[in-house]
Structures are given as structure tokens and as C-alpha cells.
Amino acid sequence: MSQSLITTDDLKQHALWLSGEPTDGSSDYDLQVLTWMQLVYDTLVNGGTLGTRDLATSAGLYEHFVDIPTTDWLWLRKFPPYAFVTSQAIAGNGASVFHGGPPAPVIGTVSLTNGSTEITFSVAPPVSVENWRLKPLTQEAGIANPPITVPRIKSHVAGALTAVLDAPWPQETQVLSDFVLFQAEYALPPDFLRFTESPSVHGGWSGSNPPRLAIGSVEQVGDQFPLQEYNQGPPTAAARMNPNTIMMNRWDTVGYRIEFSYIFQPEALVTGASQQPLVPLRFRHVISIGAAMMVMQDKADSRSPALSSEFREIIAQMAQEFRKEQMSGSELMGRHLFRRGQNQRRGMLRTSSGLPLF
């Protein structure tokens, strides 16, 4: 058995030893134990249940799983934070938009034909606008103005004069100059698991307390900011379209830096590579203990409850340390908060039910 539980190989050897299995590669669990180690690792990251809880004989309870709460461990927080810049909208040559900051691309007109998915630009967009949106700001002169539709551009090649919409154009045949093309959707990082904070938006705001980008469901953000009513300005909200994509609630002719940290998916555990799991060294043996616990359950070994108990105690200590660290970093913890410039008695921050906020 390895005396230092640092690498994935060390932890695997220790898990086999705890399970009463040979550590020379001859164990029937030599491959399976790594699978259990990965399961323990993933459950630490995502939260969930593992192992069995000792039966409460006095209450006659059935077998219960060990609970691991979903926790945003500091060792899983992405650093440096992720950042990207939103794309500048492309405007028609008659677009009623405000141009500020770095010059935005301006093209000519776009021709739309009722019942057709093909559209034609008089001047080609300089970049691919595939999956961008086409938003008429007003319709061609002489055409009644029904509710504006905002179609998705299904395909386009940078520099091409034609593009294809995702559905036939439902309104009148016309040539528009008062329109914008904008990118609404942006990919999250490949290792993204969940948000730990609202992203900050750099630029577009003045004052000492700029708003953050509120992340919500498609339904919530869509109800507050219907796509047909998107207007110009810095984004203030974004919808989770799927696990890998968010959609902004505004467009603009300037780009904005969006920055945020997040919980990321660690690399899968592998042996033979001197890999070190991200769990802090002082707690890293929890992976071995959890994997051994699972092996012992497979073997119906009577020592499984003891390992389950030890596993739970380490998880509880990890959570306790995390909460303590979160509290100890600020002298404001436990103090009443007051609104700036107001009487402390009258200006105390309270919940909607009247309880004071600390």
C-alpha cells in the first residue's frame, strides 16, 4: 500500500487495500475500483448519494444512502474566470440605430420574399451570420407594420450575398435597409457545469454599481424580454437555452466583455499518468474510502458499514470547513447591513417579511 495518498494511482492502491484486495493488479476489482473512484469524484462535484447508511435498528428504518450535498467547492471554481466579448450587430445602411464606440459593420439592404427562405444582401456581411437573427426595425415604406418577426439565419458563409432562413419569410416581399443582424446566443465553456455567480458586464453602464447579467430560464427571460421586442443596449439578462448555450436579451453595435467564474468538470481519473485529483490533499483519501465502500458492498462484506460511516464523517468535515472558510473571510459576517446614507434604524436591510438581513 502506498503511504502517500497523492496521485490517482496512490488512491487506487489504497482503495484496493482497504477492500482486502491484492494491489499487484491481480484483483478481480482492479478495473472496477477505478470506476467507483470516478463515481465518488463525480458525486463530490455534482452532489448526490453514495454507499449505505447504517440501519437505524431502534426505528426500524430501511437502508439509506449517504448524501453529498451539491456544494460549490473552491477547488472546483474556475480561475482565471472565463470571459468573452459579444459580437457587434451588423446594421443596414438605413438602420435607425445609435453608433458609438468602435465602428460597427454597416452593409446595404436585404431582400426578403414572401414564402421563401432565401434572402439576398446588396452588400455581403463580412463575417458569417449563421445562427444570427435578422431583426427589421421598420418595414419597407408603404407596407403596413404588423408585429415584427425575427427569424434565425440557418446558413451563411462569410462574404456571401445570400443566406437561408430557418423558415419561409411570412410577411410581405420587400427590400429593407432599416434592419440589424445580431448574434443572440453564445456557447458556454466546454468544461462548464454550473454558475457560481451572475456574470459581470463590462461597459455600457456608468455609476459605481453596474448591474450583473441575470441568468434565468428560457421561459422567464423570454416573458420579460420577448425576442420580437429586443432593443439596443448592453445585455442585462440571459436565458439558458440548453446546458451549453445562453441567449442575451439585447443587441448592440458595440461589443461587451462578459466575465464570470463557474464550477467546472474535472478531467476523468486515469492511472499511470501521475495525475492528482483536485480534492485538497488533506481530504483526498475520501476517494479511496468511498471506492472501497462500494467494493465492499459489491462483496457483501460486513465491514462496509464502517467504511460508509468513515466516508460520511469526512464529507461532513469537508462541508464544515467550507462553511467556516466562507464566514471567516469577511468582517461583515454577522453584522447588520444598512442602506447607504440612511438612518441605521430606518435603513436596515430587511426581507419582504420584515426580518433583518445580516
N, C-alpha and C positions, 0 to 999 in steps of 0.2 A: 504493500500500500504506500502511495506517495505521502510524504509528511507535509508537503506544502500544497494547499488546495488553491492553485492559481489559474492554471490553464484548463481547457476543456478536457484534455487527456487526464490531468490530475483528478478532476471531478468524476470522470467516468471510472477510473480505478477505485476511487473511494466509494462510489455507489455500489460497485460490484462487491467490494469488501464488506460493506455494511449489509449486503444482501446474503452474505455467506457464500458468494460465488468466487471461483478462481479468477484471477486478474491477468492471466497469461494468454488470454484470447480463446481459451477452450470452453468458456461458459456458454451454455445454451442461451443466455441473456446478453451476450457480448454486443450484439447489434440492437436488441430491443431496449437495452438500458439507455442508449443514446436517444432513442425515440422518446422515452419517458423524461429524460433530461430536457429535451426540447419542449415537451408539453408543460413541464414545470416553468421553464423560461417564458414561454408564451403566456401562461396564466399569470405570471408576475407582471407581464407587460399589459395585458388586457383585462385582468380580473377574471374571476370565475370560481370554479370549485374543483378540488382535487382530493384524493385519498378518502379515508373513512374516519369518522369521529367515533371515539369510544362510546359504546352503548350506555345510555343512562339507565342502569338497571332499576333504580328506585322508581323511575317514572315509566319504565317500560317502553321507552322510545325506540323507534326503528333506526337503522343505520343512517347516519347523516354525513354529508360531505364537509370537508374543510373549505371554508370560504376565504377567498382572497379578494378584497375589495378593489375595484378599479381605482388606481392611485397614479397620479402624475409624478412619479419619482423624478428627482432632479437628474439622476443619471440617464434618464430617457429623454430629457429635454434637449432639443436641437440647438447646438451652438457651433458656429455663429448662427444667428437667426436667418431664416430664408427671406429673400427679397426678390421682387420682380417689378417691372415697370409696365403699366398699362399702355396699350397701343394708342397712338394718336388717331382720332377719327379722320376719315378722308371726306372732304366736302365737295359737293357740286359747285360749279362756277357761279351759281346764283344762290348759294345757300345762305340762309339768314342765321348765321352763327357768329359768335364772338371769337376772333382770332387773337390770342395772347400767348406770350412766351415764344418758344422756338417755332419757326414757321411750320404749319401743318400742310400736308399734301392737298392740293386743290386740283380736281380734274374737271372735265366738261360736263356733259349731260349723260343721262341714262335713258334708253328707250325701253318701254315696257309694253307688252302686247297682251291684251285680254286672252286668257285661256292658254297662254304659252309659258313654259318655264325658262325659256332663253331670254336673256337681257343683253343689251349692247351698250357699251360706253363709247362716247365720242373721243375720249382720251383714256387710255388704259391706266388702271390703278398700278402704281409702281411696285406694290407687294401683292402677294396672294391674299385675297379676301375670302377664301374658302372658310365656311362656318362663321363668317361675319354676318351682320344684319344690315339690311337696306331699309332706311327709315326716310320716307318722304316727309318733308317738313310742311310743304303745301303741295297741292296738286296743280297740274298744268292749268293755265289761265282758261277760264270758260267751263271748267269741269266742276260740277257740284262737289262739295267737300264732305263725303261720308266719313265714317270712322276710318282712320289710317290703319293699314295693315303693315306689319314689319316682318317681311319674310327673311328666312335664312338663305344664304347663298350656299348651295350644296357643293358646287365645284367651281374652281377658278385657278388659273395659273398666273403668276406674277407677269405683268406686262401684256396680258391678253385683253382684247377688246370685248370678248364675250364671256358670259358666266351663266351658270344654270342655277335656278332657284329650287328649293325643296318641294314646291308645289306650284301649280299654274297661277299666274297673276290674276287675281279675282276682280280687279277694278278696271276702269276704262283704259283703253290703249292711249298712251301719252308719252311725251318726252319731258323728263324732269331735269331741272337744273337746281332746284331748291331741295336738296337731299343730303344725307350723310350715310357713309358706310362706317360701321363701328364693330369692334370686337367686344362682345359681352362676356364671353366665357374664357376662363383661364385654368390651366392644369395646376393641380397641387403637386408638391414634390413626390417623386416615386416612392420614397420611404415614409410618406405621411400616414399617421394612424389617427390622430385626433388633435383638435385645437387645445391649447392651454391658455390662450388669451385672444382677445379681439385684435385683429391686425391694425397697425397704425398706418395712416395715410399721410405721406409727406407731400406737402404742397397743397395749394388751393384754399388754405384757411389762414386767417390772421387771429391774433389773440394768444393767450397763454395756455388754453386748454382745448386743443383741437379735438374733434370727435374721432372715435375709432370706427373701424369698419365692422358693423354689426352683422354677424353671421347667423342666418336663420334658414328655415326650411323653404323649399320652393313655394309652398302654398302661402306661408307667412309673408315672405318678401314679395311674391307675386301679387298678393292682395294689396299691399301697401304701395308697391311701385309697378303697376301694370306695364308690360313691355311696350304697349302702344303709346304710353304716356312718358316714356323715358325722355329726360331733358338733359341739357348740357350742364356739366359741373363735375366736381370731384365726387367719387363714389362714397356713399355713406352706409351702404348695406350690400350684402352678397348672399345669394342663395346657394345651398348645397344641392347641386344638380345630381350628383352621384358621389361615391366615395372619393373620386379623383378630380372633381371639377367644381368650381364655383362660378357664379354668374353675377357680374356687377350690376348695380341699379342705375348707372348713369354712363354717359359717354362724354368725351371732351376732345377738343383739338390739341390738347397738351397731354403728356403722359404723367402719371403719378406713381411714385415709388410706394409699393405695398410691402410692409415688413412685419414678420411675426415669427415667434418660435412655436414649436409644436412637439408632440410626442411622436417619436419615430420608431419604425420597426427595426430592431437589431438584426444583424446578419445571423443566419442559421448556424447552429452549433456544428462544428466539424472537428474531427480529431486529426492528429498528425500535422498540424499547422501552427503549433504554439499559440493557438487562439486563446484570448482571455475574454470571458463573458463580461458584460457591462455591470453586473451586480457588484456593488462595492466589496472589496476583498474581505472585510470583516463579516459579511453576510453571505459570501459566495457559496459556502458549503451547503446552503439551503437547497441548491440544485441537486447535489448528491443525495441529501437526505430525502427530498421529495421523490427522486427517481428510485431510490432504494425502497421507499414506502410502496411505490407502485409495483415493483418487482415482488416484494413480499406478499402483496395482495394477490398477484398472479399465482404465487406458490401456496396461497392459503396458509402462510406461516403465522404462528401465534405472536411473533414479535412485531407484526405490522402495526397494531395499535400504539406501541411505544414510539415507533418512528413517526406515526401520524401526530402524536402528542408533541414530540420534539419539533416537527415541521411547523405546527401551529404556533408554538411559542416563538420561534424565530420570526415568522411572519408578523406576529403581534409586536415584537420588539422593533422590527423594521418600521412598522406603521407609527409606533410611539415616537421613535427617533425622528421620523419625517415631520410629525406634528410639532415636536419640540423645536426642531430647527426652523420651521416656518414661523413660529412665535418669537423666537429669540433674536431674530434679525432686525427687529424694529422696536424702538422705544415707544411707539404709538400703540402697541398691542395692549388692549385692556383699557385704553383711555377713551373718554367721551370725545366724539368728533363734533365740531361746530361749523356752521356756515361762516365763511369769511366775512368779516366786517359787521357781524350781528352780535347782539347781546347773547352771552353764553347761555343764559337761562332760556331765552326765547328761541335762539338759533340752533339748539341741539338737534342733530340729525335723528329722525325717527322713522320707523316703518309706517306703513299705511294704517296699522292698528294702533300706533302711538308708542310702541316700545322704543327705547333709546338704542341707537347704534353705537357699538364700541369699535 
